[in-house]
Amino acid sequence: MMGPKQVAQGALFYDFSIEEFVPGDHPLRGIDRFLDLSEVRPLLAPSYGSHGRPSIDPELMFRMLLLGYCQGIRSERRLCEEVHVNLAYRWFCKLDLTDPVPDHSTFSKNRHGRFRESGLFRHLFETVLQRCIDEGLVGGDSFGVDASLIPANANQTRGIDSKAGLPPDLTSRAVDEYLETLDDAAFGGSTKVVPKYISPVDPAARWTGADGGAAFFAYSTNCMVDLDNAVIVDVEPSVPIRTAETFAARRMIDRISERFGMSPRKLVGDTGYGSAEMLGWLVEERCIAPHIPVWDKSKRTDGTFSREDFVFDPATDSYTCPAGKTLKTSWRNFTTPRATNVSKDGLIRYRARKQDCDACALKAQCCPTQPARKVLRSVHEAARDIARDIRKTDAYMTSFIQRRKVEMLFAHLKRYIGVPEMRLRGPKGAYEQFQLAATAQNLRKLAKLAPKPQPTG
């Protein structure tokens, strides 16, 4: 028998519980299990007055922000709409069926004031990371580092010629943050090279063509990842310049050691981290094995001998050329020994004697256009040699494969977390986005890998 037609009728009373309508295996339940916001209110307490109208619960706003990153919802206006209609989202935000959802403008007003000044984004990231450590997901022995370009929230066709500079009457929060970071080694202090264009709406974003295509304004998100389970142990924004990215890597290693007492045994990275200064810092100051290709431009392509054809003798601090002649830093005999002359770029110059080169049968293959051959050696060449030796091992091939875990996190960031491009502007906006995105990625990792508690009784 056909049943009666269903007609919507408003009931006078409802017996309804959101808890019963959210499945037990819903991903947000796993994330909520590891989310601890107990320190949010104490940290923000100094930012609130003792009088006036009660504010919106800051824990609610943080839950909504994290929800947006976990679910890949970029727009805060859309986030508020989704929380309004989605029962699982209401459950995660601790909202009842009739509780009002905050207006989207509330996030902007709090973000530029209380949240950033209190350091809550960093605190939340480190709280989740500590939980990953407690659950045994972080080994602390092998770290991988890499950077990825994130296009800035700036019109690529409206850049200002850097030679002209920014208009003197241009004022905005992003401009103030740009001026604050002019001496920061991860931003304005990373290079003396002036970019071709500068964005008036986000001056800290760098005009770059590093991806090989058309140039655009961008930031770099730098991630330090524990390679055991691909947990992000630190994140740092910078401009997309190699020197800025290597400085960001050093800053992250120091911060991890200071905050969590972890010092990796090895660091895995690409050639961008293979500069002499970076390898010297890793080997000589931090005793970290660099599983990193060496950035080496000494190979000659004109058919003459390269530096690798010369043999270095550390006992005499000299090179021997293919013809058996010696190259030294100085051929004068001083009564008082003098320190080795090191140039500003950290290179030591070894020179052969002119009379040896003039009588050499291999001069045409060595220095056909110079009176005598010279060889440049970095002050960190010993660290570079260690990196070269590591590259010949099977352990390096394992590290080369593990490095893909970092690259996969960037793909996950742009496709699922909803950060294919910047939404906020300025260095502080980059800090916020990258830290919240890394927090969301670690929470998802916890929910997936950490064992669920067994029911008792």
Contacts in CASP RR format, 6 or more apart in sequence:
PFRMAT RR
TARGET T0000
AUTHOR 0000-0000-0000
METHOD contacts of the structure
MODEL  1
MMGPKQVAQGALFYDFSIEEFVPGDHPLRGIDRFLDLSEVRPLLAPSYGS
HGRPSIDPELMFRMLLLGYCQGIRSERRLCEEVHVNLAYRWFCKLDLTDP
VPDHSTFSKNRHGRFRESGLFRHLFETVLQRCIDEGLVGGDSFGVDASLI
PANANQTRGIDSKAGLPPDLTSRAVDEYLETLDDAAFGGSTKVVPKYISP
VDPAARWTGADGGAAFFAYSTNCMVDLDNAVIVDVEPSVPIRTAETFAAR
RMIDRISERFGMSPRKLVGDTGYGSAEMLGWLVEERCIAPHIPVWDKSKR
TDGTFSREDFVFDPATDSYTCPAGKTLKTSWRNFTTPRATNVSKDGLIRY
RARKQDCDACALKAQCCPTQPARKVLRSVHEAARDIARDIRKTDAYMTSF
IQRRKVEMLFAHLKRYIGVPEMRLRGPKGAYEQFQLAATAQNLRKLAKLA
PKPQPTG
16 97 0 8 1.000
18 87 0 8 1.000
18 90 0 8 1.000
18 91 0 8 1.000
18 96 0 8 1.000
18 97 0 8 1.000
19 91 0 8 1.000
21 87 0 8 1.000
21 91 0 8 1.000
22 28 0 8 1.000
22 29 0 8 1.000
22 87 0 8 1.000
22 88 0 8 1.000
22 91 0 8 1.000
23 29 0 8 1.000
26 88 0 8 1.000
27 70 0 8 1.000
27 444 0 8 1.000
27 447 0 8 1.000
28 67 0 8 1.000
28 70 0 8 1.000
28 88 0 8 1.000
28 89 0 8 1.000
28 91 0 8 1.000
28 92 0 8 1.000
30 446 0 8 1.000
30 447 0 8 1.000
30 452 0 8 1.000
31 66 0 8 1.000
31 70 0 8 1.000
31 92 0 8 1.000
31 443 0 8 1.000
31 444 0 8 1.000
31 446 0 8 1.000
31 447 0 8 1.000
32 92 0 8 1.000
33 447 0 8 1.000
33 452 0 8 1.000
34 128 0 8 1.000
34 131 0 8 1.000
34 443 0 8 1.000
34 446 0 8 1.000
34 447 0 8 1.000
34 450 0 8 1.000
35 63 0 8 1.000
35 66 0 8 1.000
35 128 0 8 1.000
35 443 0 8 1.000
36 127 0 8 1.000
36 131 0 8 1.000
37 59 0 8 1.000
37 62 0 8 1.000
37 63 0 8 1.000
37 124 0 8 1.000
39 123 0 8 1.000
39 127 0 8 1.000
40 58 0 8 1.000
40 59 0 8 1.000
40 62 0 8 1.000
40 120 0 8 1.000
40 124 0 8 1.000
41 58 0 8 1.000
41 59 0 8 1.000
43 118 0 8 1.000
43 119 0 8 1.000
43 120 0 8 1.000
43 123 0 8 1.000
44 58 0 8 1.000
44 114 0 8 1.000
44 115 0 8 1.000
44 118 0 8 1.000
44 120 0 8 1.000
46 118 0 8 1.000
47 113 0 8 1.000
47 114 0 8 1.000
47 117 0 8 1.000
47 118 0 8 1.000
48 55 0 8 1.000
48 114 0 8 1.000
56 102 0 8 1.000
56 106 0 8 1.000
58 110 0 8 1.000
58 114 0 8 1.000
59 94 0 8 1.000
60 93 0 8 1.000
60 94 0 8 1.000
60 95 0 8 1.000
60 102 0 8 1.000
61 102 0 8 1.000
61 106 0 8 1.000
61 107 0 8 1.000
61 110 0 8 1.000
62 120 0 8 1.000
62 124 0 8 1.000
63 92 0 8 1.000
63 93 0 8 1.000
63 94 0 8 1.000
64 79 0 8 1.000
64 80 0 8 1.000
64 83 0 8 1.000
64 93 0 8 1.000
64 102 0 8 1.000
64 107 0 8 1.000
65 107 0 8 1.000
65 436 0 8 1.000
66 436 0 8 1.000
66 439 0 8 1.000
66 440 0 8 1.000
66 443 0 8 1.000
67 73 0 8 1.000
67 79 0 8 1.000
67 83 0 8 1.000
67 89 0 8 1.000
67 92 0 8 1.000
67 93 0 8 1.000
68 74 0 8 1.000
68 79 0 8 1.000
68 440 0 8 1.000
69 417 0 8 1.000
69 418 0 8 1.000
69 419 0 8 1.000
69 436 0 8 1.000
69 437 0 8 1.000
69 439 0 8 1.000
69 440 0 8 1.000
70 417 0 8 1.000
70 440 0 8 1.000
70 443 0 8 1.000
70 444 0 8 1.000
71 82 0 8 1.000
71 89 0 8 1.000
72 416 0 8 1.000
72 417 0 8 1.000
72 418 0 8 1.000
73 79 0 8 1.000
73 82 0 8 1.000
73 418 0 8 1.000
74 418 0 8 1.000
74 419 0 8 1.000
74 423 0 8 1.000
76 104 0 8 1.000
76 107 0 8 1.000
76 108 0 8 1.000
77 104 0 8 1.000
79 104 0 8 1.000
80 101 0 8 1.000
80 102 0 8 1.000
80 103 0 8 1.000
80 104 0 8 1.000
82 89 0 8 1.000
83 89 0 8 1.000
83 90 0 8 1.000
83 93 0 8 1.000
83 95 0 8 1.000
83 101 0 8 1.000
84 101 0 8 1.000
90 96 0 8 1.000
90 97 0 8 1.000
90 99 0 8 1.000
95 101 0 8 1.000
111 424 0 8 1.000
111 432 0 8 1.000
112 173 0 8 1.000
115 121 0 8 1.000
115 432 0 8 1.000
116 428 0 8 1.000
116 431 0 8 1.000
116 432 0 8 1.000
121 431 0 8 1.000
121 432 0 8 1.000
121 435 0 8 1.000
121 436 0 8 1.000
121 439 0 8 1.000
122 435 0 8 1.000
124 435 0 8 1.000
124 436 0 8 1.000
124 439 0 8 1.000
125 235 0 8 1.000
125 435 0 8 1.000
125 436 0 8 1.000
125 438 0 8 1.000
125 439 0 8 1.000
125 442 0 8 1.000
126 259 0 8 1.000
128 439 0 8 1.000
128 442 0 8 1.000
128 443 0 8 1.000
128 446 0 8 1.000
129 138 0 8 1.000
129 231 0 8 1.000
129 232 0 8 1.000
129 233 0 8 1.000
129 260 0 8 1.000
129 442 0 8 1.000
130 260 0 8 1.000
131 446 0 8 1.000
132 138 0 8 1.000
132 231 0 8 1.000
132 442 0 8 1.000
132 445 0 8 1.000
132 446 0 8 1.000
133 260 0 8 1.000
135 446 0 8 1.000
135 449 0 8 1.000
135 450 0 8 1.000
137 226 0 8 1.000
137 228 0 8 1.000
137 229 0 8 1.000
137 231 0 8 1.000
137 445 0 8 1.000
137 446 0 8 1.000
137 449 0 8 1.000
137 450 0 8 1.000
138 226 0 8 1.000
138 228 0 8 1.000
138 229 0 8 1.000
138 231 0 8 1.000
138 233 0 8 1.000
138 262 0 8 1.000
139 226 0 8 1.000
139 228 0 8 1.000
140 226 0 8 1.000
140 228 0 8 1.000
140 233 0 8 1.000
140 262 0 8 1.000
140 264 0 8 1.000
141 228 0 8 1.000
141 264 0 8 1.000
141 265 0 8 1.000
141 266 0 8 1.000
142 226 0 8 1.000
142 227 0 8 1.000
142 228 0 8 1.000
142 264 0 8 1.000
142 265 0 8 1.000
142 266 0 8 1.000
142 268 0 8 1.000
142 399 0 8 1.000
142 402 0 8 1.000
143 224 0 8 1.000
143 225 0 8 1.000
143 226 0 8 1.000
143 227 0 8 1.000
143 233 0 8 1.000
143 253 0 8 1.000
143 264 0 8 1.000
143 266 0 8 1.000
143 267 0 8 1.000
143 268 0 8 1.000
144 224 0 8 1.000
144 225 0 8 1.000
144 226 0 8 1.000
144 227 0 8 1.000
144 267 0 8 1.000
144 268 0 8 1.000
144 269 0 8 1.000
144 402 0 8 1.000
144 403 0 8 1.000
144 405 0 8 1.000
144 406 0 8 1.000
145 222 0 8 1.000
145 223 0 8 1.000
145 224 0 8 1.000
145 225 0 8 1.000
145 249 0 8 1.000
145 252 0 8 1.000
145 267 0 8 1.000
145 268 0 8 1.000
145 269 0 8 1.000
145 273 0 8 1.000
145 406 0 8 1.000
146 222 0 8 1.000
146 223 0 8 1.000
146 225 0 8 1.000
146 269 0 8 1.000
146 270 0 8 1.000
146 403 0 8 1.000
146 406 0 8 1.000
146 407 0 8 1.000
146 410 0 8 1.000
147 220 0 8 1.000
147 221 0 8 1.000
147 222 0 8 1.000
147 223 0 8 1.000
147 238 0 8 1.000
147 240 0 8 1.000
147 245 0 8 1.000
147 248 0 8 1.000
148 220 0 8 1.000
148 221 0 8 1.000
148 223 0 8 1.000
148 410 0 8 1.000
148 413 0 8 1.000
148 414 0 8 1.000
149 208 0 8 1.000
149 210 0 8 1.000
149 211 0 8 1.000
149 218 0 8 1.000
149 219 0 8 1.000
149 220 0 8 1.000
149 240 0 8 1.000
150 218 0 8 1.000
150 219 0 8 1.000
150 220 0 8 1.000
150 221 0 8 1.000
150 414 0 8 1.000
150 419 0 8 1.000
150 420 0 8 1.000
150 421 0 8 1.000
150 422 0 8 1.000
150 430 0 8 1.000
151 216 0 8 1.000
151 217 0 8 1.000
151 218 0 8 1.000
151 420 0 8 1.000
151 421 0 8 1.000
151 422 0 8 1.000
152 199 0 8 1.000
152 202 0 8 1.000
152 205 0 8 1.000
152 216 0 8 1.000
152 217 0 8 1.000
152 218 0 8 1.000
152 219 0 8 1.000
152 421 0 8 1.000
152 422 0 8 1.000
152 425 0 8 1.000
153 201 0 8 1.000
153 202 0 8 1.000
153 421 0 8 1.000
153 422 0 8 1.000
153 423 0 8 1.000
153 424 0 8 1.000
153 425 0 8 1.000
154 199 0 8 1.000
154 201 0 8 1.000
154 202 0 8 1.000
154 205 0 8 1.000
154 217 0 8 1.000
154 425 0 8 1.000
155 199 0 8 1.000
155 201 0 8 1.000
156 214 0 8 1.000
156 215 0 8 1.000
156 216 0 8 1.000
156 217 0 8 1.000
158 199 0 8 1.000
158 200 0 8 1.000
159 197 0 8 1.000
159 198 0 8 1.000
159 199 0 8 1.000
159 200 0 8 1.000
159 207 0 8 1.000
159 217 0 8 1.000
160 166 0 8 1.000
160 167 0 8 1.000
160 197 0 8 1.000
160 198 0 8 1.000
160 199 0 8 1.000
160 200 0 8 1.000
161 196 0 8 1.000
161 197 0 8 1.000
161 198 0 8 1.000
162 194 0 8 1.000
162 195 0 8 1.000
162 196 0 8 1.000
162 197 0 8 1.000
162 198 0 8 1.000
163 194 0 8 1.000
165 198 0 8 1.000
166 175 0 8 1.000
166 198 0 8 1.000
166 200 0 8 1.000
166 203 0 8 1.000
167 200 0 8 1.000
170 200 0 8 1.000
172 201 0 8 1.000
173 425 0 8 1.000
173 426 0 8 1.000
174 201 0 8 1.000
174 202 0 8 1.000
174 203 0 8 1.000
174 204 0 8 1.000
174 425 0 8 1.000
174 426 0 8 1.000
175 203 0 8 1.000
177 204 0 8 1.000
177 426 0 8 1.000
177 427 0 8 1.000
177 428 0 8 1.000
178 202 0 8 1.000
178 203 0 8 1.000
178 204 0 8 1.000
178 426 0 8 1.000
178 427 0 8 1.000
180 427 0 8 1.000
181 187 0 8 1.000
181 188 0 8 1.000
181 204 0 8 1.000
181 427 0 8 1.000
182 188 0 8 1.000
182 189 0 8 1.000
183 189 0 8 1.000
184 190 0 8 1.000
184 427 0 8 1.000
185 243 0 8 1.000
185 244 0 8 1.000
185 247 0 8 1.000
186 236 0 8 1.000
186 237 0 8 1.000
186 238 0 8 1.000
186 239 0 8 1.000
186 244 0 8 1.000
186 247 0 8 1.000
186 248 0 8 1.000
186 251 0 8 1.000
187 204 0 8 1.000
187 238 0 8 1.000
187 239 0 8 1.000
187 244 0 8 1.000
187 427 0 8 1.000
188 204 0 8 1.000
188 239 0 8 1.000
189 244 0 8 1.000
190 238 0 8 1.000
190 239 0 8 1.000
190 241 0 8 1.000
190 243 0 8 1.000
190 244 0 8 1.000
190 247 0 8 1.000
191 241 0 8 1.000
191 243 0 8 1.000
191 244 0 8 1.000
195 206 0 8 1.000
195 207 0 8 1.000
195 208 0 8 1.000
196 207 0 8 1.000
196 215 0 8 1.000
197 207 0 8 1.000
197 217 0 8 1.000
198 207 0 8 1.000
199 205 0 8 1.000
199 207 0 8 1.000
199 217 0 8 1.000
201 425 0 8 1.000
202 217 0 8 1.000
202 422 0 8 1.000
202 425 0 8 1.000
202 426 0 8 1.000
204 219 0 8 1.000
204 239 0 8 1.000
204 426 0 8 1.000
204 427 0 8 1.000
204 430 0 8 1.000
205 217 0 8 1.000
205 218 0 8 1.000
205 219 0 8 1.000
205 239 0 8 1.000
205 422 0 8 1.000
205 425 0 8 1.000
205 426 0 8 1.000
206 217 0 8 1.000
206 218 0 8 1.000
206 219 0 8 1.000
206 239 0 8 1.000
206 240 0 8 1.000
206 241 0 8 1.000
207 215 0 8 1.000
207 216 0 8 1.000
207 217 0 8 1.000
208 215 0 8 1.000
208 216 0 8 1.000
208 217 0 8 1.000
208 218 0 8 1.000
208 239 0 8 1.000
208 240 0 8 1.000
208 241 0 8 1.000
209 215 0 8 1.000
209 216 0 8 1.000
210 218 0 8 1.000
210 240 0 8 1.000
218 240 0 8 1.000
219 237 0 8 1.000
219 238 0 8 1.000
219 239 0 8 1.000
219 240 0 8 1.000
219 422 0 8 1.000
219 430 0 8 1.000
220 237 0 8 1.000
220 238 0 8 1.000
220 239 0 8 1.000
220 240 0 8 1.000
220 241 0 8 1.000
220 244 0 8 1.000
220 245 0 8 1.000
220 248 0 8 1.000
221 235 0 8 1.000
221 237 0 8 1.000
221 410 0 8 1.000
221 413 0 8 1.000
221 419 0 8 1.000
221 430 0 8 1.000
221 434 0 8 1.000
222 235 0 8 1.000
222 236 0 8 1.000
222 237 0 8 1.000
222 238 0 8 1.000
222 245 0 8 1.000
222 248 0 8 1.000
222 249 0 8 1.000
222 252 0 8 1.000
223 232 0 8 1.000
223 234 0 8 1.000
223 235 0 8 1.000
223 406 0 8 1.000
223 409 0 8 1.000
223 410 0 8 1.000
223 438 0 8 1.000
224 232 0 8 1.000
224 233 0 8 1.000
224 234 0 8 1.000
224 235 0 8 1.000
224 249 0 8 1.000
224 252 0 8 1.000
224 253 0 8 1.000
224 256 0 8 1.000
225 231 0 8 1.000
225 232 0 8 1.000
225 233 0 8 1.000
225 405 0 8 1.000
225 406 0 8 1.000
225 409 0 8 1.000
226 232 0 8 1.000
226 233 0 8 1.000
227 268 0 8 1.000
227 399 0 8 1.000
227 402 0 8 1.000
227 405 0 8 1.000
229 445 0 8 1.000
229 449 0 8 1.000
230 405 0 8 1.000
230 406 0 8 1.000
230 408 0 8 1.000
230 409 0 8 1.000
230 445 0 8 1.000
231 442 0 8 1.000
231 445 0 8 1.000
232 409 0 8 1.000
232 438 0 8 1.000
232 441 0 8 1.000
232 442 0 8 1.000
233 252 0 8 1.000
233 256 0 8 1.000
233 260 0 8 1.000
233 262 0 8 1.000
234 252 0 8 1.000
234 255 0 8 1.000
234 256 0 8 1.000
235 252 0 8 1.000
235 434 0 8 1.000
235 435 0 8 1.000
235 437 0 8 1.000
235 438 0 8 1.000
236 248 0 8 1.000
236 251 0 8 1.000
236 252 0 8 1.000
236 434 0 8 1.000
237 248 0 8 1.000
237 427 0 8 1.000
237 430 0 8 1.000
237 431 0 8 1.000
237 434 0 8 1.000
238 244 0 8 1.000
238 245 0 8 1.000
238 247 0 8 1.000
238 248 0 8 1.000
242 272 0 8 1.000
242 275 0 8 1.000
243 275 0 8 1.000
245 272 0 8 1.000
245 273 0 8 1.000
246 272 0 8 1.000
246 273 0 8 1.000
246 274 0 8 1.000
246 275 0 8 1.000
246 277 0 8 1.000
246 278 0 8 1.000
249 267 0 8 1.000
249 273 0 8 1.000
249 278 0 8 1.000
250 278 0 8 1.000
250 281 0 8 1.000
253 263 0 8 1.000
253 264 0 8 1.000
253 267 0 8 1.000
253 286 0 8 1.000
253 288 0 8 1.000
256 262 0 8 1.000
256 263 0 8 1.000
257 263 0 8 1.000
263 286 0 8 1.000
263 288 0 8 1.000
264 288 0 8 1.000
265 288 0 8 1.000
265 289 0 8 1.000
266 288 0 8 1.000
266 289 0 8 1.000
266 290 0 8 1.000
266 291 0 8 1.000
266 399 0 8 1.000
267 273 0 8 1.000
267 282 0 8 1.000
267 288 0 8 1.000
267 289 0 8 1.000
267 290 0 8 1.000
267 291 0 8 1.000
267 292 0 8 1.000
268 291 0 8 1.000
268 292 0 8 1.000
268 399 0 8 1.000
268 400 0 8 1.000
268 402 0 8 1.000
268 403 0 8 1.000
268 406 0 8 1.000
269 291 0 8 1.000
269 292 0 8 1.000
269 403 0 8 1.000
269 406 0 8 1.000
270 292 0 8 1.000
270 293 0 8 1.000
270 403 0 8 1.000
271 292 0 8 1.000
271 293 0 8 1.000
271 294 0 8 1.000
271 295 0 8 1.000
272 292 0 8 1.000
272 295 0 8 1.000
273 290 0 8 1.000
273 292 0 8 1.000
274 290 0 8 1.000
274 292 0 8 1.000
274 293 0 8 1.000
274 294 0 8 1.000
274 295 0 8 1.000
274 387 0 8 1.000
275 295 0 8 1.000
276 295 0 8 1.000
276 346 0 8 1.000
276 378 0 8 1.000
276 379 0 8 1.000
276 380 0 8 1.000
276 381 0 8 1.000
276 383 0 8 1.000
276 384 0 8 1.000
277 380 0 8 1.000
278 290 0 8 1.000
278 292 0 8 1.000
279 290 0 8 1.000
279 292 0 8 1.000
279 294 0 8 1.000
279 380 0 8 1.000
279 383 0 8 1.000
279 384 0 8 1.000
279 386 0 8 1.000
279 387 0 8 1.000
280 380 0 8 1.000
280 383 0 8 1.000
280 384 0 8 1.000
282 288 0 8 1.000
282 289 0 8 1.000
282 290 0 8 1.000
282 383 0 8 1.000
283 289 0 8 1.000
283 290 0 8 1.000
283 380 0 8 1.000
283 382 0 8 1.000
283 383 0 8 1.000
283 386 0 8 1.000
283 387 0 8 1.000
284 380 0 8 1.000
284 383 0 8 1.000
289 386 0 8 1.000
289 390 0 8 1.000
290 383 0 8 1.000
290 386 0 8 1.000
290 387 0 8 1.000
290 390 0 8 1.000
291 387 0 8 1.000
291 390 0 8 1.000
291 391 0 8 1.000
291 395 0 8 1.000
291 396 0 8 1.000
291 399 0 8 1.000
291 400 0 8 1.000
292 387 0 8 1.000
293 387 0 8 1.000
293 391 0 8 1.000
294 384 0 8 1.000
294 387 0 8 1.000
294 388 0 8 1.000
294 391 0 8 1.000
296 384 0 8 1.000
298 306 0 8 1.000
298 307 0 8 1.000
298 308 0 8 1.000
298 376 0 8 1.000
299 306 0 8 1.000
299 308 0 8 1.000
300 306 0 8 1.000
303 365 0 8 1.000
304 365 0 8 1.000
304 366 0 8 1.000
304 367 0 8 1.000
304 368 0 8 1.000
305 321 0 8 1.000
305 322 0 8 1.000
305 362 0 8 1.000
305 365 0 8 1.000
305 366 0 8 1.000
305 373 0 8 1.000
307 375 0 8 1.000
307 376 0 8 1.000
307 377 0 8 1.000
309 321 0 8 1.000
309 322 0 8 1.000
310 319 0 8 1.000
310 320 0 8 1.000
310 321 0 8 1.000
310 322 0 8 1.000
310 327 0 8 1.000
310 375 0 8 1.000
311 319 0 8 1.000
311 320 0 8 1.000
312 318 0 8 1.000
312 319 0 8 1.000
312 377 0 8 1.000
312 381 0 8 1.000
313 319 0 8 1.000
313 320 0 8 1.000
317 328 0 8 1.000
317 329 0 8 1.000
317 340 0 8 1.000
318 326 0 8 1.000
318 327 0 8 1.000
318 328 0 8 1.000
318 350 0 8 1.000
319 326 0 8 1.000
319 327 0 8 1.000
319 350 0 8 1.000
319 375 0 8 1.000
319 377 0 8 1.000
320 326 0 8 1.000
320 327 0 8 1.000
321 327 0 8 1.000
321 352 0 8 1.000
321 362 0 8 1.000
321 366 0 8 1.000
321 373 0 8 1.000
322 362 0 8 1.000
322 366 0 8 1.000
323 360 0 8 1.000
323 361 0 8 1.000
323 362 0 8 1.000
323 366 0 8 1.000
325 352 0 8 1.000
325 353 0 8 1.000
325 356 0 8 1.000
325 357 0 8 1.000
325 360 0 8 1.000
326 352 0 8 1.000
327 350 0 8 1.000
327 351 0 8 1.000
327 352 0 8 1.000
327 373 0 8 1.000
327 374 0 8 1.000
327 375 0 8 1.000
328 350 0 8 1.000
328 351 0 8 1.000
329 340 0 8 1.000
329 341 0 8 1.000
329 348 0 8 1.000
329 349 0 8 1.000
329 350 0 8 1.000
329 351 0 8 1.000
330 338 0 8 1.000
330 341 0 8 1.000
331 351 0 8 1.000
331 353 0 8 1.000
340 348 0 8 1.000
341 348 0 8 1.000
341 349 0 8 1.000
342 348 0 8 1.000
342 379 0 8 1.000
343 349 0 8 1.000
346 378 0 8 1.000
346 379 0 8 1.000
347 376 0 8 1.000
347 377 0 8 1.000
347 378 0 8 1.000
347 379 0 8 1.000
348 376 0 8 1.000
348 377 0 8 1.000
348 378 0 8 1.000
348 379 0 8 1.000
349 374 0 8 1.000
349 375 0 8 1.000
349 376 0 8 1.000
350 374 0 8 1.000
350 375 0 8 1.000
350 376 0 8 1.000
350 377 0 8 1.000
351 372 0 8 1.000
351 373 0 8 1.000
351 374 0 8 1.000
352 372 0 8 1.000
352 373 0 8 1.000
352 374 0 8 1.000
353 372 0 8 1.000
354 371 0 8 1.000
354 372 0 8 1.000
356 372 0 8 1.000
357 363 0 8 1.000
357 366 0 8 1.000
357 367 0 8 1.000
357 371 0 8 1.000
357 372 0 8 1.000
357 373 0 8 1.000
358 371 0 8 1.000
360 366 0 8 1.000
366 373 0 8 1.000
367 373 0 8 1.000
378 384 0 8 1.000
390 396 0 8 1.000
409 441 0 8 1.000
412 441 0 8 1.000
413 419 0 8 1.000
413 437 0 8 1.000
413 441 0 8 1.000
414 420 0 8 1.000
417 437 0 8 1.000
417 440 0 8 1.000
417 441 0 8 1.000
418 437 0 8 1.000
419 433 0 8 1.000
419 434 0 8 1.000
419 437 0 8 1.000
422 429 0 8 1.000
422 430 0 8 1.000
422 433 0 8 1.000
423 433 0 8 1.000
424 430 0 8 1.000
424 432 0 8 1.000
424 433 0 8 1.000
END
